[in-house]
Amino acid sequence: MTTPITLSPEVLRASEATPDLYLIISTDFTILGASKAYLAMTQLKQEDIKGRYLFDLFPDNPDLEETDSSANLRKSLEWVVQNKRPHDMGLQRYDVQLPPVTGDFQERYWLLSNIPVLDAEGNISYILNKVLDVTAQELARKRLEQREQEIKVLHGEREITKAELETARAEAELERRKLHNIFMQAPAMICILEGPQHVFSFANPTYQQLVANRPILGKPILEAMPELKGQAVIGLLNKVYQTGESEYAHQMLVQLDHTNSGSLGNNYY
């Protein structure tokens, strides 16, 4: 019989103070606690979630014909338990009930990571299920893609009029501006790279902080950040550009000159 895991007062106080959104769960996927920011976002209370089984509290949306939300999360957590290493799930749709339990399911998109916290013997004490809500960004991107597709279909069926073209362009530009504003305000590091040289066409303030005030827009990544030459992240970017397929890095070491002083710092992304 295993002894139920409880969090120390120090860990509980730390979870109250952090601005990040995360659940603290055991290796059998029982919820031990959550950050204050997570509780505020989900409209849950600490006393209502402690001791609950993760997938009982957050079931799949029954209105979706096909969903692999909970299955993907379970696979990621099982991988973390087996390998004792962090796992980045990337973008996931996982709808939530608001208000909790009794409310309707709301469409939500997240960037999820599962991070094991090890004890002195190298065993997992608990897992941090860290999330970033990117619903607004994802919905804006989908609206833009849908509108662009509608324009293509309309143009394929008949000659589009000048008025329709101007209206479509105005609507597309409005969606682009909305998406731009969302990315600029996002707490996550976001950049857009174009072409085989990976030229920076966009970087939000959070990303720009990686290299202080160093100018990067309009420059190939190896010109803007020459210290990345020979590092694994460049190979990953090349692969994505060449194949057109998504790739996810799990705790990739990146050495950057954050202060533009010639001194490299080690970071894991």
Buried (B, 14 or more C-beta within 10 A) or exposed (E): EEEEBBBEEEBBEEBBEEEBBBBBBBBEBBBBBBBBBBBEBBEBEBEEBBEBEBBEBBBBBEEEEEBBBBEBBBEBBBBBBEEEEBBBBBBBBBBBBBEBEEEEBEEBBBBBBBBBEEEEEEEBBBBBBBBBBBBBBBBBBEBBEEBBEEBEEBEEEEEBEEEBEEEBEEBBEEBEEBBEEBBEEBEEBBBEBEEEEBBBEBBBEBBBEBBEEBEBEEBBBBEBBEBBEEBEBBEBBEEBBEEEEEEEBBEBEBEBBBEEEEEEEEEEE
